[in-house]
């Protein structure tokens, strides 16, 4: 089984993802940040869209649903919360699966950024689309959920195989790296931050990342070990995570 991922920048800092099951030619769009850009990429590639797979309801993730469906006739699949801004053809939640030709996506509950946020994991190809739950060296803000909910979501993603390629939805990595250095002065974080800053200077993307790399360097996945740096030494894991997230929310740098 082979899943081809076509990635492209859109809006101010989003990434769009078109994915194609090579065995059947079936194609999906992961979220719809910019309908015009997505339709243009489909035309350039010569791909016909079959599915939209939404991770959550925010307009920079589901705002293009209706325009794209009107042009392509595709099926829209996502969590129930997406109906806050657009209809769904199929509602899914953690534990469900979605077929794209011969590719099976496992739906992983990943609430916290929004209450009903989900991720899509292709176990055969070791590819995960995580929306705004996990970022390279970061994680999403808690607009709706609790620290406990987000910590549990991050642990579900961290349990995926280390080699899993993680496609997060925004290019936030340089900012995340500056924060990571403020709470972790270890050699691994310093080396990764240097690579990130150099890549961004060259105009290169920092997405995708991998689960293994995030487990080794992401301060949000390593919150219990860093709790002392943010005044949460000895706190339970979710409270340590909450302290690191709060520090990031107020970080100036």
C-alpha positions in Angstrom: 0.0 0.0 0.0 1.3 3.5 -0.9 -0.1 6.8 0.1 1.3 9.8 -1.7 1.2 13.1 0.2 1.2 16.4 -1.6 1.9 19.3 0.7 1.7 23.0 0.0 1.6 26.3 2.0 -1.6 28.4 2.1 -3.0 31.3 4.0 -0.4 32.9 6.3 1.1 29.8 7.9 -1.2 26.8 7.1 -0.2 23.7 5.2 -2.7 22.0 2.8 -2.4 18.3 2.2 -3.8 16.3 -0.7 -3.3 12.5 -0.3 -3.7 9.9 -3.0 -4.1 6.1 -2.6 -1.9 5.0 -5.4 -3.5 1.6 -5.7 -6.9 3.1 -6.8 -6.2 6.8 -7.5 -8.7 7.8 -4.8 -7.8 11.2 -3.4 -8.6 13.1 -0.1 -8.0 16.6 1.2 -7.0 16.8 4.9 -8.9 19.9 6.1 -9.8 22.8 3.8 -7.9 25.9 4.9 -8.0 27.6 1.5 -10.6 26.4 -1.1 -9.1 28.3 -4.0 -5.5 27.0 -3.3 -6.8 23.4 -2.9 -8.8 23.5 -6.1 -5.8 24.9 -7.9 -3.5 22.2 -6.6 -6.0 19.5 -7.6 -6.1 20.9 -11.1 -2.4 21.1 -11.4 -2.0 17.5 -10.3 -4.8 16.2 -12.4 -6.4 14.6 -9.4 -10.1 14.2 -8.7 -11.2 14.7 -5.1 -13.2 12.0 -3.4 -13.0 12.9 0.3 -12.5 15.8 2.7 -11.2 14.6 6.0 -11.6 17.3 8.7 -9.7 17.2 12.0 -11.8 20.0 13.7 -14.2 22.8 13.1 -12.0 25.9 13.0 -12.5 28.0 9.8 -8.9 27.6 8.8 -9.5 23.8 8.8 -13.1 23.4 7.6 -13.9 26.8 6.1 -13.5 25.6 2.5 -15.7 22.6 2.8 -18.8 23.9 1.0 -16.9 25.6 -1.9 -14.8 22.5 -2.5 -17.8 20.1 -2.3 -19.8 22.3 -4.7 -17.0 22.0 -7.4 -15.9 18.4 -6.8 -19.0 16.6 -5.3 -16.7 15.0 -2.7 -17.8 13.4 0.5 -17.1 15.3 3.7 -16.0 13.3 6.8 -15.2 14.7 10.2 -16.1 15.1 13.9 -19.6 16.2 14.8 -18.3 19.7 15.8 -17.6 20.5 12.1 -21.4 21.0 11.7 -20.9 24.3 13.6 -19.8 25.8 10.3 -20.7 23.2 7.5 -22.7 20.0 7.0 -21.0 16.6 7.2 -21.8 13.6 5.0 -20.3 11.2 7.6 -19.6 11.9 11.3 -16.6 10.0 12.8 -15.0 9.8 16.2 -12.1 8.1 17.9 -12.1 4.4 17.2 -13.7 4.7 13.7 -12.0 4.0 10.4 -12.2 5.7 7.1 -11.3 4.1 3.7 -9.6 5.9 0.9 -9.4 3.3 -1.8 -7.1 0.6 -0.2 -5.8 2.9 2.5 -7.3 2.7 5.9 -7.2 5.7 8.2 -7.7 5.1 11.9 -9.5 7.9 13.7 -7.8 8.9 16.9 -9.5 11.1 19.5 -7.3 14.1 20.1 -9.5 16.7 21.8 -8.1 19.7 23.8 -7.5 22.3 21.1 -11.2 21.9 20.4 -13.4 19.4 22.2 -14.0 17.1 19.3 -10.7 17.3 17.5 -9.5 14.1 15.8 -6.4 12.8 14.0 -6.2 10.4 11.1 -3.5 7.6 11.1 -2.5 5.4 8.2 -0.8 2.5 10.0 0.4 0.8 6.9 2.3 3.8 5.7 3.1 5.2 9.2 1.6 8.6 8.4 -0.5 10.7 10.8 -2.4 13.9 10.1 -2.8 15.6 13.5 -4.4 19.0 12.7 -3.7 21.4 15.6 -3.1 18.9 18.4 0.6 18.2 17.9 3.1 20.5 16.2 6.8 20.2 15.5 8.2 21.2 19.0 4.7 22.3 20.1 1.0 21.6 20.6 -2.2 23.4 20.1 -3.6 26.0 22.4 -6.4 24.8 24.7 -9.3 26.9 23.3 -12.0 24.5 24.5 -10.6 21.5 26.3 -8.8 20.9 29.5 -5.1 20.2 30.2 -6.0 16.6 31.2 -7.9 16.1 27.9 -5.0 17.5 25.8 -2.4 15.5 27.8 -4.3 12.3 27.2 -4.6 13.2 23.5 -0.9 13.8 23.2 -0.2 10.5 24.9 -2.3 8.7 22.3 -0.3 10.2 19.5 3.0 9.6 21.3 2.0 5.9 21.4 2.2 5.7 17.6 5.4 4.1 16.2 8.4 6.4 16.4 8.9 6.4 12.7 5.4 7.7 12.0 5.6 10.8 9.9 3.5 13.6 11.5 1.8 16.2 9.3 0.8 19.1 11.4 -1.2 21.9 10.0 0.9 25.0 10.6 4.5 26.3 10.2 4.9 27.4 13.8 8.2 25.6 14.4 10.7 28.4 14.7 8.5 30.1 17.4 8.1 26.7 19.1 11.8 26.2 19.1 12.5 29.5 20.8 10.1 28.5 23.6 11.6 25.0 23.8 15.0 26.5 24.4 13.6 28.6 27.3 12.6 25.5 29.2 15.1 22.9 28.0 18.8 23.6 27.4 19.7 20.0 26.5 21.9 19.2 23.6 19.2 17.5 21.6 16.9 20.6 21.7 19.8 23.0 21.0 20.8 21.0 17.9 17.2 20.7 16.7 16.6 24.4 17.2 19.7 25.3 15.2 18.6 23.0 12.4 15.1 24.6 12.4 16.4 28.2 12.4 18.8 27.4 9.5 16.0 25.6 7.5 13.6 28.6 7.9 16.4 31.0 6.8 16.6 28.9 3.6 12.8 29.0 3.2 12.4 25.3 3.9 9.5 23.6 5.6 9.8 21.9 9.0 6.8 19.7 8.5 6.5 16.7 8.5 8.2 15.7 11.7 8.2 12.2 13.4 6.8 10.8 16.6 10.3 9.8 17.7 11.7 13.2 17.2 8.9 14.8 19.1 9.2 12.4 22.0 12.9 13.3 22.2 12.6 17.1 22.0 9.1 18.4 22.2 8.6 20.1 25.6 4.9 19.3 25.7 5.5 15.6 25.3 8.3 15.9 27.9 6.4 18.1 30.3 6.9 15.9 33.5 10.7 16.0 33.0 10.6 19.8 32.6 8.1 20.6 35.3 10.8 22.1 37.6 11.6 24.7 34.9 8.0 26.1 35.1 7.3 25.8 38.8 5.5 22.5 38.7 8.0 20.1 40.2 6.4 17.1 41.7 3.0 17.8 40.1 1.1 15.0 38.3 1.8 14.7 34.6 -1.3 16.6 33.4 -0.6 19.5 35.8 3.0 19.6 34.6 1.8 19.8 31.1 -0.7 22.5 32.0 2.2 24.5 33.5 4.3 24.2 30.4 1.3 25.1 28.2 0.7 28.2 30.4 4.3 29.2 30.1 4.1 29.0 26.3 0.9 31.0 26.3 2.7 33.9 28.0 6.1 33.5 26.3 7.5 36.5 24.5 10.2 35.5 22.1 
